[in-house]
Amino acid sequence: MRNYSDVLVIGTGIAGLCAAIESADLGLNVFLITKNNDAGESNTLYAQGGIVGPGEDDSPDLIYQDILKAGCYINNRDAVRLVAEQGPAMMNQFLVDRIKVHFSKDEKGGHELTREAAHSVRRILHSRDKSGFALSRGLLEVAASHERIEICTSMMALDLITNCHHSSDHQEKYKKKKVLGAYVLDIKNRDVISFFAPSVIIATGGVGALYEHTSNPSCATGDGIAMAYRTGAELINSEYIQFHPTTLFHRDSENFLITESLRGEGAILLNRFREPFMNRYNKELKDLAPRDEVSRAIYNEMEETGSDCVYLDARHIENHKLDERFPQIFETCRKLQIDIRTDLIPVVPAAHYFCGGIKTDLDGSTEIEGLYAVGEAACTGLHGANRLASVSLLEGVVFGLRAARHISSGDRRNDAVLLDTIPDWVYPRREECFDSILIDSDMKTIRTIMWNYVGIRRSKKRLERALADLNYLRHRVEKFYKQSYVTREILELRNAVETAVNITKGALSNSKSLGCHYIPDKGESRE
């Protein structure tokens, strides 16, 4: 089976949805695919804090400086300047005016603004503590009703189709590489379908599910990053994995994020002895220090005090600001017998955001013709060594829209004669049966390696061990993949180990401790 469109968007988070809607608004026909049964399942859905907008007493220069400072000044300054100068207006015009997203309002009827770590002023628009839900729901409603967009769920891209690699015409090997579409697994029917489009946008999100502790959903296995790498795209800044300082630590709760906005409203961190400790790590910003500093501080406190977690104290915050401003956190904790008005909240750091990714320009375009990447899977250099809170959702809007506009401004079309030279998916001659035990065991191994050796605090020895173990596992997984029935689980495992190897290589090649990539100067000495 073959499908044809002007644009193929892989991923239904904020970046993919913005790119799909804008492409369709500009007259292009779009296939929007996701491997999940529910199109809303993505990192975007679980975002709590909010999105950077026009703040009080704010300016593009102030936003610019805050992003640079959080990113340790190795950011791509052109990308930072673009987002700082144009981002808030683009967000307002698209999300508020076009999509009609309902952000929380203040008593005067204006947008209620909050502040998160490392922001100089209150500039973050939110929908209480369910901002991602409001954004995802609004965008999906528009996409689902758009006559030029077809949303396909339970569809997982296996690999990108290129002229050089897949065409039966040998002359194509000597031409410039260009992406023609993707082979896509219909998970329910177990068929592989060819989706052809002259422009393919990877918007598959991040890599959190490669780690033992993460705030991400289980679908964040680095799929688009691995696919792009196998196609020949360049990956950059892969060593910079941001760990969110505060995810809920409870045996009956998995991956639940406690938004940084709670600290923005005055909550403070305590160690097992109920002592505030952030003043010892950052005297100026304390609990609102950049995320990499807070995560390392918590990690150190847990090690030094022999504890499994630290605590977030919000008891001194006005009650209405807790149950009304943070209803999702309040209700989730309440179900676990934690009343955040009177009890401490146990928290641990967890893998949260990938600051690196597929190298793109400021239109989301890669060096491979026809291939674009936006959102967390992409890297324009905006975040540098560490992401400033609530900038990622804005990034998804800005570069999702810019990618769509860049595609629309061109005149790229797939050559029908060339497409006839692309074969359908070739299945293995003899396929092995699906073995969930092997796959689950290998995925657990990846997560353990990444958490212990390529985590919050690293060393050369740990990284070398990780790379050796992951390379061995990758060889086994690739062999297994080529001989097995194609399933979502096998594809995720293949992508996960490929992405994990690239993250580890990036970390090992950079001996300078900076931002999210932390290697103590002397062995395993603490800060």
N, C-alpha and C positions, 0 to 999 in steps of 0.2 A: 504493500500500500504506500502511496506517495501523496503528500500534502504540499501545497504551494501557497506562499504568502509573500508580501513585501518585506515584512519584518518578523523574525522569530525571537521572542523574549523568553528566556529561561529563568524563572523565578518570580514569585508573587509577593515579595516584600515591597517596601515603599519605593525603592529605586526602579524595580521592574514594572510596578504598576504605573508610576509616573511616566516612564518611558513608553509603555504600551498606550496609555490614554493620550499622551501628547502626539504620538505617531498617528494614532487613529484620527485625532482631531485635525491633523494636517493632511488627511486624505489617504493614509496608507492602511492596507489590510494587515492585520496582526494576528499571529498565533501566540497565545500566552500559555506556557505550560508549567506545571509544577508536579513534582513526584508525590506530593501529599494528596490524600483523599479530600482534605479541606483546603481550598485555595488560600484561606486566611492563615494557615499555619506557616509561620516564618519568625525570624528574630524580631521583625517589626511589631508583630502582635503582642509580644511580651515586654515591649519598651514601656517603662513607667514614667520616667522623668519628664520628657517633653522635647521641644524643638526650639532652637534659637530663633527669635524673632526681633522685631524692633523694640528695644528696651528703653527704660527710663534713663535719661541722662547718658545715653549710649551714643556710639558713633562707629562707623566702619573701622576707623583706626584703632579704637579700643578693642573691638572684636578681633581684629588682625593681631594685635599685640597679645591678647589672651591665648589665641590659638597657637601662636609662635612659642610663647612661654611654656605652655603645656607640652608642646612637641619638641622641647629642648633646642629650638632654633635650627633644626635640620629639615624643617618643612620645605616643600616647594612653595616659594613665596608668591609665585604667580597664582597658584591654586588658592592659597590663603587669601590673597587680595581679592580674587574673583568672588569667593564665597562671602567674605566680609562685606564687600561693596554691593553685591547683587543678590546674595542669598535671602536676606529677610524679605525683600520686596517680592522675589520670585515665590517664596513660600506663601506670602500673603495673597498674591494674585492667583496662585494655583490652588493651594489647599483651602483657603478661606473663601475666595470668590468663585472658583470653578468647582471644587469638590464639596464645598459647604461643610467642612469639618467644624464641629462645635467644640471650641476650646472654652475652658472655664472663664467666667467673667467675674470682675470685681463689683463692688457696691455701686460704682458709677456706670456700669455697663460696658466698660472697656475690658480688654483681655487681662486676666490676673496673671502676673508675672512672678516667677520664682527664681531662685538662684541655686546654682550647684557649684561643686568644687572648682576652684581656679578661675571662676568668672568674677570680673570686677564689679559687675552690677547685676540687678535683676533684669533678665532679658529672655527668660525661657517660658514659652507658652506651653500649657499643659491641659489635659482633660483629667483633672485630679491625679490619681496615680494609675490611670488606665489610658494613657495617651496613645500608646501603640494600638490598642483595641479601637479607639476612635478613628485613628488614621487608617488602619487596615480596613475597617468596616466601610468607611466613606469611600475610599478608593475602589474597593471591590464592587460596591454598588454601582458606581459609575462605569467601571470596566465591564461588568456583567451585562449592563443594559446598552452598551455601545454596539452599534450595528457593524462596525469594522473590526471588532475584537472577538475572537473565539477563545474562550478559556478551556483548557484541557487539563483536568486533574488526573492523578495517578499515571502521569506520563513522565518518565525519567530519561533525560538525555544520557546516552552512553558515551558518544564521542562526536566531535565536530567533523563534518565532511569537508574536505579540501580538494581542489583540483589536482595538486601535486601528488597526493597520497592515494586518492581513491579512483581517479579517472582511469579507464582502460586505454585511453589515448596516451601513448608514451610521450608525445610532444608536450603534454601538460607538465611533465616533470621539469622541463627547462624554463617554464614561465614563472612569473611571480606568484607566490602562494596566495590563494584567496579562499575564504570560507564560503561554502555554498549552502550550508544548512547543518543538520545534525541527524544522526541515527537516534531514535527515541524508543525506549521500551514502554509498551502498553502493559503496565504492571498487572492489571486485572486479566487481560487476555493472553499475556505472555507472548505477544508478537512484537517484532521490531519494525518500526515504521520510519520511512525517510521523510523528514520535514525539510523542504527546500525553501530558502529565502536568501536574497542577495545581501541582507544585513542580519546578523545574529547578535543579540545583546545578552551577555552573561550577567545575570543578577541573582546569583545563587546564594548569596550571603557568606557567612564566615565559617570558622573552624572550631568552635567551642566544643563540639561533641568529640573532638580528638583528645580531650582532657577528662581526667577522672572526676573533677569538680568543675561545673560550668553553670552559667546562667542561661545558656542557649538551649533550645529544644534539640531533641535527638537527631533532627534532620540536618543539622549544621555540620556536615562531614567534608566540607571543602570540595564539593563536586566540580563546580565550575572552574575553580583554580587548577585542579588536576587535569581537567579536560583541556584547558587552554595551554597548560604546560606541555602536555603530550602533543599538542598541535604545533608547538614551537614558539608560543608567546613568552615574553620575558616576565619573570616574577621579581619584585623588588621589596625591600624592607620586611622580608618574611620573618625576621627575628623579633619583630616588635608585636608581641601578644599582650594585650591589655587585660589585666585581671581586675575584676570588679571587687572592691574591698568587702562588700557586704551582701552575701546571700544567706538565706535563712538556714541555720544548722539545726535540723530536727530529723529524726529517723523516719517520720511520716510525711516529710516534705522534700521534694527533689527539685533542684534548679530554681527555687523561687527567689527572685531578686528583691532586695530591700533598697529602694531607690535612694540615690544620693541626695535627692531633694529633702529627705527626712533630716539629714545632717544640715542641709541648707536652711531648714527651719529651726535648727538649734540642737538636734540630737548629738550626743557625744559618745565616743568609744571608751570602754572600760576593759581592763584585763581581768583575769580570773580573781584577782584580789580587789576588784571593784575600784581600781585606780585609773583616772584619766592618764593616757600615755602619749597622745599625739603632740603635746607641747614639747616632748623630748626629741621629736623627729623633725618638726617644723614649727618653730616658735611663733612665726607670723600667722600662718594660715591654719595651723593645728588640724582640726577634723575636716577642714575644707581644703587640705593640701591636694595636689594632683593625685590621681588614682594609683599611679605606680608607687608613690611614696607611702600612701596609706596602706596599700596591700602588703608592701614589704614590712612596714611597721607592725601590722597585725601578725604577719608570718613570724617575725622576730619575737613578738610577745608570746605567741603560742609556744615557740621553741623554748624560750627562756623560762617560762612558767610551767611547762609541761602540760599544757591544756589543748583541748581539741577545738576550741573556739574562743572568741572574745565576745563582748556584749555591747549592744547599742542601747543607750539610755535616752528615752524620749519622754520620761515621766514628768519632766518640768515644763513641757510644751503644753499650751492651752488645749484642753480636751477637744474642743470643736475643731481644732486644727489637725487632730489625729483621726477622729472617726469621720469627719466630713472631708477633709483634704486628702486623706489617705485611706479611703474606704476598702480598697482591695487588700492592702496590707493589714488593716485592722481586722477584717473579717477572716482572712487566711490564718492569722495568728490566733484569733479567738477560737477557731475550730481546733487548734492545737493546744488549747488551754493556756494561751499566752495573752494577757490583756496588756497591750502596749501602753496603756495609761498608767498602769501600776507595776508592771513587770518589765524586767530587762529582756531584750531580744537577742538570742544567741546567733552569732553570725560568723562566717568564714569567707575568705577570698575565693574567687572562682574565675576560670577563664571566661572572658566576656566579649572581647572585640579584637579583630584582626586589623592592625594598622597597616599591614603590607597588602600585597595582592598582585593582580595582573596589571602590569605597567600600561597606563593609558595617557593620552594627552588630555587637554581640558574639554574636549568634546566626547570623551569616553572611548576614543578610537585607539586600537592597538596598532602594532606595526604590521599586522596581518590584514590584508584588505578584506573588508566586510565584517570584521570581528570587533565588537565593542564590549566593554565591561563597565558596569556601574555599581555603586553601593559598596558593601563591605568586601565583595570579591575583587574589587578594583583598587588600584593605588595610583592616585594622581600625585601623591606626596603631601596631600592636605594635612594629614595628622602628624607627620614627622615621626618622632620616637614615642609619641604618646597622644592619645586622642583627648581633646577637651570634651567634657560631658555635653550631651545634647547637640553636638555638631554633626553626628553621623546621620540623623534623620534629615537634617538640612542638606547634607551632602547628597543623600539619595534623591531629594527633590531637584537640586541644582543640576547634577550631572545626568540624572534620568531625563530631564527636560532638554538639556543641551545635546545629549546623544540623539534623541528623537529629531530635534531640529537640524542637526548636522546631516542625518540620514535623509531627511525630507528635502534638504537643499541640494542634494546631489541627484544623479541620474543613473544609479546603479541598478542593473537588471541582470538576472541570471540568464546565461546563454542556453536556450533550449537544446541546442545540439550538444553542448557540453554536458548538460544534465542527463542526456540519454546515454552518456558514457559512464555514468556512475552506477555501479551495481547495487542491487538491494543487499541488505545485511546477509552476511554469510554465517550460517550456524555451524558449530563444530560437528564433525562427522559422527563422533560418538560422545554423547554428553553424559557427564557424571551427575548423579542425583544431588539435590540440594542437601547440605549437611549443616544444620543450624548450630550444632555443637562446635564444629571447627570454626565457623564464622564468628560466633559469639566469643569464643576463646581468643581468637586473633584480635578482634576489636578491643577486648578487655586488655590485652597485652599492649596494644598501641596506646590506650589511655593511661595505663600505668607508667609506661616509659615516658610519655610526654609530661605527665604530672611530676614525676620524680626527678627527671633529668633535664627537661626542657621547660621548666616551670617558672615560678616567681623568682627563684635564685638559682643561678647556673654556675657551672665550672667547666673547664676544658675537659677534664676527665669524664664528667657526667655526659657531656655532649658527644664525646668520642664513643662512649659506650652506647649511647642512644642511636647514633648513626650506624654503628656496626650491627646492632640488633634490628633496627628498622630495615636496613638494606637486605639482610638475610630474610626477613619476613616479607619484604616486597617481592623478592624473587619467588618465594613459595606462593604468594597470593596471585601473582601474574600467571604462573603456571596453572594454578587452580582455576582462575578466571577463564583461560583459553580452552579448558576442557569441560566446563560446567554449563548447566542450564543458566541462562541469564536471568537473574533476579535482582530486585532492588537491594537486598542485603549484600550480595556479592559485589555489586557495583559500588555501594557505599564503602565497603571494605577496601576495594581497589583504590578508590579515590582518597580514602582516609590515609592509607599508608604512603601513597604518592605525595600527598600534601605534607604529611608529617616529616618525610625525608627532606623535603624542600625547606621546611621551617628549621629543622635541625642544621642543615647545611648553612643556612643564612646565619644562624646563631653561632655556629662554629667558625665561620669566616670573619666574624666581627668580634675582635677582642676588647673593644671599647665598651665599657659599661655606660649605658645611656637610656633614660626613660624606661620603657617596658622591658628592655634587655639588660638584665642586671647580673654582672659577674664581679664578685668581690676581687679586690686587687691581690689579696694573698689567700690563695686556697679557698677555704670555706669560712673565712673570717666574717663576722657580722658587721652591720653598719655601725 
